[in-house]
Amino acid sequence: MTKTRSIFEEVSTGKPASDAPKGGLIDAGKSGARRAIAVWLLVLFALVAGMILVGGMTRLTDSGLSITEWKPVTGAIPPMNDAVWTEEFTKYQATPEYQLQNKGMTLHEFKSIYWWEWGHRQLGRLVGLIWALGFFYFLARRQIPKGWTGRLVLVGALGGLQGAIGWWMVSSGLSGRMVDVASYRLATHLGLAFIILGVLVWYAWQLQRPEMEMFQARRNQEKRLVTLSTILLVLTFAQILLGALVAGIDAGRGYIDWPMMNGEFLPSESFDYEPFWTNFFENPALVQFNHRLLGYGVFLFTLHLWFSSRSSAILQTRRAALIVLFVVLAQMVMGIATVMHAAPWHLAIFHQIGAVIVIVSVLNVRFSALYPRAQKLR
C-alpha cells in the first residue's frame, strides 16, 4: 500500500544541485565556444596589428611598388632562382618609381624592398588562412554562439575587401608619373585596417564574458561616458586618416619646427594648390597643419573625457579613462618628436604603433562604460 506523503516532505532527485544546467534551459547548448572563439579573434587581432606595422615599414622604405602584379595564390611563392629575380626586377624597372626615383638601383637593392612587400602580402594571406581555418572549424563543430555566424563572416569579408583595396592602392603607383601610391587610397587602406582591428578586439571582448552577464551589464551602462568615448573614437579615427595622408605625401619630413611651422602658425603656402579642395589632401603644409591641429583637439577631448570619468562609480571605467589620457599624451609627444626629427623610420614606426595602442585604449573606455563590470561595494 502506498504511503501518504506529507506536503512538507523534502523531495530529492538524487542529482547534485551543482549538476543543474546554468543559465536556464533556454540558453543551454546555445552559448557555443565563446572563449575559444575569443582567443581565435585575438590571434587575428595580433596578426592584423603586425600587418599594420609591416605595412608602415613598407611605406617608409618605399617598398610598396616592388611587386607589380597581384597574384593572391601563386604570389605566395617568392622568386626561387636568378632568372625569376631578374624577371621581377625587369617588371619593376618599367614602373614610374624606378624611372623617376630609383634609376640605377641594383638587383641586390631591389631584393631588399621586394622582401618587405612580399612579407606584407604574405601576412595578409596568413590572416585569411587563420580566419578560414578557425571559422570552418567552429562552424563544423556547431560551436558558434547563436547570432554570431554573420559577425564572424563579416570579419572574413572585411579581410577580403582589404586585400582588394590593397591592390587598388598599389596599382595607383604603377601608371602615370606617380612615384608613390595615391595618398587617398593609402588612407582608405589604413583606415579599413584599423576598422578590422577594432571589430576583432570588440568581438573578442564581448565573447570573453557570458551573454547573460553582457545583457545585464548593458542595463547599467554609463550613457554620458559612452557618448563621450564614441566621439573620441571618431576623432581618433579621423586623426589616423590624416596621419595616412601625411605619410602618403611625405608631409612629415617638412616643417620640422614646433610649435610653429617654418616660423608661422599656419604656413602661408597652405592654400597654393588648385583646385582649392586639393590643398586639404595634397598640400604638405595644410595636411601637416590639420594633423597637428586635430591632434591637439584629440588630447583636449581626452582630457574632458577623463575629467568626466572621475564621477563614475565603476573603478574599471575610471582606470580605462586614465590609461587613454596617458597614451594619447604619449602619442602626441611622439608625434612632435617624429616631426622635429624629419620622420626617421624608427620614430615614425613607433608613432604608428602608438596609433594602434590609442585606438584600442579608446575602445576599452567605451566598452567599460557600455558594459560595466559588477564590483564589490566598499
Secondary structure by P-SEA (a helix, b strand, c coil): cbbbbbccbbbbccccccccccccccccccccaaaaaaaaaaaaaaaaaaaaaaaaaaaaaccccccccccccccccccccaaaaaaaaaaaaaccccccccccccaaaaaaaaaaaaaaaaaaaaaaaaaaaaaaaaaaacccccccaaaaaaaaaaaaaaaaaaaaaaaaaaccccccccaaaaaaaaaaaaaaaaaaaaaaaaacccaaaaaaaaaacaaaaaaaaaaaaaaaaaaaaaaaaaaaaccccccccccccccccccccccccccccccccccaaaaaaaaaaaaaaaaaaaaaaaaaacccccaaaaaaaaaaaaaaaaaaaaaaaaaaacccaaaaaaaaaaaaaaaaaaaaaaaaaacccccccc
